Amino acid sequence: MSDQLPLSAPSFDEAEVQAVADVVRSGWLTMGPRTAQFEQAFSTFVGSKHGVMASSCTAALHLAFAALDLGPGDEVIVPSLTFVATANAVAYTGATPVFADIVSPECPLMDPEAVRALIGPRTKAICTVHYAGYVADMVALRALSDAHGLALVEDAAHSPGARSAEGPAGSLGDISCFSFFSNKNLVTGEGGMCTSDDEELVRRMRLLRAHGMTATSWDRERGHASGYDVIERGYNYRPSELEAALGLVQLDKLPAMLARRRELVGRYRLGLERTPEVGFVPFSAELDEMSSCHIMPLVTPSNEERDRLRAAAADAGIQTSVHYQPVHSFKVFQPQAALPITEDYAAREVTLPLYPAMADSDVDRVLGLFAMVNA
Ligand SMILES: Cc1ncc(COP(=O)(O)O)c(C=O)c1O
């Protein structure tokens, strides 16, 4: 059996081991000084004034929508080409996710024109996803949100380090939400972060993250508070210091990891350009330079060819995936109108292995196999 090539893998070394050991030795494991330090460092990195770390990006999205006061009767326009958490987090508040189509298979980002057509009297927010690490058309989405008085949220789970001409992902929405899940570009195991310039939204998100309590355990530990009141019905979305410590180490490594991801995507793109019959890579080499290159999507000519490639890859020990099964097709969200471009894309897309520790020869192995299957 040949070597297994995983879809993704975190880049950890002794620095992460040491950081976690330091937290364990300190005796303070939940939200505390390292969390505050990571919030500061990460928000600065993405060009935002404040960071609110949470236990996951799903929790961060829920905090964002709750802080925006969404509730039953409200609608939020979201892409269907995303992980289900984007829509679930809207639904947690009682609001309804309304699904918009993507631009095209070459640009699989939520289409501002599709968003425009869905805006109605109940619409309260637009939440876009920088799919695969490529920043959505925030100029068009901002124009729409300003014109209709809507909040604009970035689901930036894929995109720490991504940017557009307007600035980095994380600085372009009213609130942006990042994921540090194990397969992401910056890994803390579980974990997420809201970034925002809006002091009032940040205050609400901090409050809701810790049960709606006016003082946290860390405040009490430091003698900054002896009691507390509960002034809103909040949640336990606290991160741990273990995750924050990992985040600080990973943030230092992020520029180098990003550079390697871009090299690997460049190698895939060039290789696949030589075998157009296998499929094409969305976006462009120019956009790769602005992307966080989170995943490596390939669009095959047909659903059958996609499934054939996936089966051959599995036989060869190469892990692949599909990003995504369209969220509007899931039972829990029925009934829904068709989204033809999203459905076509999802039927033909295959995600190839991509992570900073991959060797060039790993990319060549995938390319060689795919060229052979389609020969
Ligand atoms: C686009 C998107 N949004 C949200 C999430 C949820 O992130 P988490 O696992 O940190 O809750 C993910 C995770 O896969 C994602 O890809």
Ligand as a Chemical Component Dictionary entry (heavy atoms), coordinates in Angstrom:
data_LIG
# 
_chem_comp.id                   LIG 
_chem_comp.type                 NON-POLYMER 
_chem_comp.pdbx_formal_charge   0 
_chem_comp.three_letter_code    LIG 
# 
loop_
_chem_comp_atom.comp_id 
_chem_comp_atom.atom_id 
_chem_comp_atom.alt_atom_id 
_chem_comp_atom.type_symbol 
_chem_comp_atom.charge 
_chem_comp_atom.model_Cartn_x 
_chem_comp_atom.model_Cartn_y 
_chem_comp_atom.model_Cartn_z 
_chem_comp_atom.pdbx_ordinal 
LIG C1 C1 C 0 -16.991 28.404 5.973  1  
LIG C2 C2 C 0 -17.015 27.869 7.374  2  
LIG N1 N1 N 0 -17.762 28.479 8.300  3  
LIG C3 C3 C 0 -17.800 28.047 9.580  4  
LIG C4 C4 C 0 -17.100 26.942 9.985  5  
LIG C5 C5 C 0 -17.218 26.469 11.401 6  
LIG O1 O1 O 0 -15.985 26.506 12.056 7  
LIG P1 P1 P 0 -15.761 25.751 13.451 8  
LIG O2 O2 O 0 -15.493 24.321 13.152 9  
LIG O3 O3 O 0 -14.556 26.445 14.034 10 
LIG O4 O4 O 0 -16.984 25.955 14.271 11 
LIG C6 C6 C 0 -16.301 26.272 9.057  12 
LIG C7 C7 C 0 -15.529 25.081 9.479  13 
LIG O5 O5 O 0 -15.280 24.164 8.770  14 
LIG C8 C8 C 0 -16.263 26.734 7.722  15 
LIG O6 O6 O 0 -15.509 26.111 6.794  16 
# 
loop_
_chem_comp_bond.comp_id 
_chem_comp_bond.atom_id_1 
_chem_comp_bond.atom_id_2 
_chem_comp_bond.value_order 
_chem_comp_bond.pdbx_ordinal 
LIG C1 C2 SING 1  
LIG C2 N1 SING 2  
LIG C2 C8 DOUB 3  
LIG N1 C3 DOUB 4  
LIG C3 C4 SING 5  
LIG C4 C5 SING 6  
LIG C4 C6 DOUB 7  
LIG C5 O1 SING 8  
LIG O1 P1 SING 9  
LIG P1 O2 DOUB 10 
LIG P1 O3 SING 11 
LIG P1 O4 SING 12 
LIG C6 C7 SING 13 
LIG C6 C8 SING 14 
LIG C7 O5 DOUB 15 
LIG C8 O6 SING 16 
# 
